[in-house]
Amino acid sequence: MTDVTVRGIADEVYNEFSAEARRQNKSIGELTTEAMRLHPNERRVHQVSDAQELRIFRLDLEEFNHAIIFSRIEHLIFEDDIDIETF
């Protein structure tokens, strides 16, 4: 592992990033590593979290047009219109 010092990060961005690390129960280093792995590949990831129930339809997935991470959702329901190709 490499130790890095980063200067010049906007306070708001750092605070949001560190809060997200806490929500995911990860260190800032772990979350930074994940972000760095995603960046060069230009893969976009959207996180959906903290819900009692969430129903996902085919159109929902198609509109995002990038990867989605679902976390801390008590009841996650994928509707019947989602096929393996869409998923």
BAKOLRO-243826 format. One record per residue (C-alpha): residue number from 1; residue in one letter; x, y, z. Coordinates in pm, 1 decimal, always signed. Layout:
N
{sefi = NUM	nuba = A	u = X	v = Y	w = Z};
...
//
This chain:
87
{sefi = 1	nuba = M	u = +0.0	v = +0.0	w = +0.0};
{sefi = 2	nuba = T	u = +109.2	v = +352.0	w = -74.7};
{sefi = 3	nuba = D	u = +73.4	v = +641.0	w = +168.7};
{sefi = 4	nuba = V	u = -36.7	v = +960.0	w = -6.0};
{sefi = 5	nuba = T	u = -89.4	v = +1318.2	w = +107.1};
{sefi = 6	nuba = V	u = -342.0	v = +1511.2	w = -97.9};
{sefi = 7	nuba = R	u = -368.0	v = +1889.4	w = -70.8};
{sefi = 8	nuba = G	u = -627.7	v = +2126.7	w = -205.3};
{sefi = 9	nuba = I	u = -945.1	v = +1919.1	w = -168.5};
{sefi = 10	nuba = A	u = -1251.0	v = +2139.2	w = -119.0};
{sefi = 11	nuba = D	u = -1381.9	v = +2106.4	w = +236.8};
{sefi = 12	nuba = E	u = -1735.5	v = +2028.8	w = +117.5};
{sefi = 13	nuba = V	u = -1615.4	v = +1750.5	w = -112.0};
{sefi = 14	nuba = Y	u = -1395.2	v = +1597.4	w = +157.3};
{sefi = 15	nuba = N	u = -1673.2	v = +1612.1	w = +416.5};
{sefi = 16	nuba = E	u = -1920.5	v = +1442.7	w = +180.6};
{sefi = 17	nuba = F	u = -1663.6	v = +1179.3	w = +84.7};
{sefi = 18	nuba = S	u = -1570.5	v = +1098.7	w = +443.4};
{sefi = 19	nuba = A	u = -1940.1	v = +1083.3	w = +540.6};
{sefi = 20	nuba = E	u = -1998.1	v = +834.3	w = +258.3};
{sefi = 21	nuba = A	u = -1703.6	v = +626.2	w = +380.9};
{sefi = 22	nuba = R	u = -1862.4	v = +615.5	w = +727.4};
{sefi = 23	nuba = R	u = -2201.6	v = +518.7	w = +579.0};
{sefi = 24	nuba = Q	u = -2035.2	v = +230.6	w = +395.8};
{sefi = 25	nuba = N	u = -1832.4	v = +139.5	w = +704.9};
{sefi = 26	nuba = K	u = -1508.4	v = +185.4	w = +508.0};
{sefi = 27	nuba = S	u = -1196.9	v = +389.6	w = +559.4};
{sefi = 28	nuba = I	u = -1133.4	v = +693.6	w = +342.3};
{sefi = 29	nuba = G	u = -841.8	v = +499.2	w = +192.3};
{sefi = 30	nuba = E	u = -1066.4	v = +207.6	w = +94.3};
{sefi = 31	nuba = L	u = -1323.1	v = +436.5	w = -66.1};
{sefi = 32	nuba = T	u = -1050.3	v = +634.8	w = -243.8};
{sefi = 33	nuba = T	u = -905.8	v = +311.4	w = -382.4};
{sefi = 34	nuba = E	u = -1249.0	v = +215.4	w = -516.8};
{sefi = 35	nuba = A	u = -1290.8	v = +558.8	w = -675.9};
{sefi = 36	nuba = M	u = -946.7	v = +539.5	w = -836.5};
{sefi = 37	nuba = R	u = -1023.4	v = +194.7	w = -976.4};
{sefi = 38	nuba = L	u = -1342.1	v = +325.8	w = -1136.5};
{sefi = 39	nuba = H	u = -1205.1	v = +650.5	w = -1276.8};
{sefi = 40	nuba = P	u = -965.9	v = +528.9	w = -1547.8};
{sefi = 41	nuba = N	u = -1231.4	v = +301.5	w = -1690.6};
{sefi = 42	nuba = E	u = -1486.9	v = +583.5	w = -1697.4};
{sefi = 43	nuba = R	u = -1742.6	v = +352.6	w = -1543.1};
{sefi = 44	nuba = R	u = -2020.9	v = +541.3	w = -1375.8};
{sefi = 45	nuba = V	u = -2169.7	v = +403.4	w = -1056.7};
{sefi = 46	nuba = H	u = -2476.5	v = +529.3	w = -874.8};
{sefi = 47	nuba = Q	u = -2556.7	v = +422.3	w = -521.0};
{sefi = 48	nuba = V	u = -2910.9	v = +384.4	w = -392.6};
{sefi = 49	nuba = S	u = -2938.4	v = +323.5	w = -19.9};
{sefi = 50	nuba = D	u = -3132.9	v = +360.7	w = +302.0};
{sefi = 51	nuba = A	u = -3488.7	v = +267.0	w = +209.3};
{sefi = 52	nuba = Q	u = -3757.8	v = +52.2	w = +364.8};
{sefi = 53	nuba = E	u = -3883.6	v = -79.8	w = +30.0};
{sefi = 54	nuba = L	u = -3774.4	v = -17.2	w = -324.5};
{sefi = 55	nuba = R	u = -3930.2	v = -151.6	w = -644.1};
{sefi = 56	nuba = I	u = -3714.6	v = -147.8	w = -954.9};
{sefi = 57	nuba = F	u = -3862.4	v = -164.8	w = -1304.1};
{sefi = 58	nuba = R	u = -3684.4	v = -220.4	w = -1636.4};
{sefi = 59	nuba = L	u = -3724.6	v = +146.5	w = -1729.7};
{sefi = 60	nuba = D	u = -3549.6	v = +248.2	w = -1405.1};
{sefi = 61	nuba = L	u = -3240.4	v = +47.2	w = -1497.3};
{sefi = 62	nuba = E	u = -3241.8	v = +162.4	w = -1858.5};
{sefi = 63	nuba = E	u = -3262.9	v = +529.6	w = -1760.4};
{sefi = 64	nuba = F	u = -2956.4	v = +504.8	w = -1534.0};
{sefi = 65	nuba = N	u = -2746.2	v = +354.5	w = -1813.7};
{sefi = 66	nuba = H	u = -2465.4	v = +273.7	w = -1568.9};
{sefi = 67	nuba = A	u = -2394.6	v = +51.3	w = -1271.5};
{sefi = 68	nuba = I	u = -2609.6	v = +80.6	w = -960.8};
{sefi = 69	nuba = I	u = -2515.5	v = -26.6	w = -610.5};
{sefi = 70	nuba = F	u = -2810.6	v = -103.6	w = -382.5};
{sefi = 71	nuba = S	u = -2734.6	v = -99.2	w = -9.7};
{sefi = 72	nuba = R	u = -2921.0	v = -87.3	w = +319.8};
{sefi = 73	nuba = I	u = -3260.7	v = -149.1	w = +158.1};
{sefi = 74	nuba = E	u = -3487.9	v = -366.5	w = +367.2};
{sefi = 75	nuba = H	u = -3706.2	v = -493.8	w = +78.8};
{sefi = 76	nuba = L	u = -3557.2	v = -469.0	w = -270.4};
{sefi = 77	nuba = I	u = -3797.5	v = -588.8	w = -537.6};
{sefi = 78	nuba = F	u = -3703.6	v = -636.5	w = -903.2};
{sefi = 79	nuba = E	u = -4020.8	v = -635.9	w = -1113.0};
{sefi = 80	nuba = D	u = -4099.4	v = -905.8	w = -1368.4};
{sefi = 81	nuba = D	u = -4024.7	v = -679.0	w = -1666.2};
{sefi = 82	nuba = I	u = -3648.9	v = -698.7	w = -1591.4};
{sefi = 83	nuba = D	u = -3473.9	v = -965.9	w = -1795.6};
{sefi = 84	nuba = I	u = -3114.4	v = -1084.8	w = -1764.8};
{sefi = 85	nuba = E	u = -3000.9	v = -860.7	w = -2051.7};
{sefi = 86	nuba = T	u = -3129.6	v = -550.0	w = -1873.7};
{sefi = 87	nuba = F	u = -2989.1	v = -659.0	w = -1540.8};
//
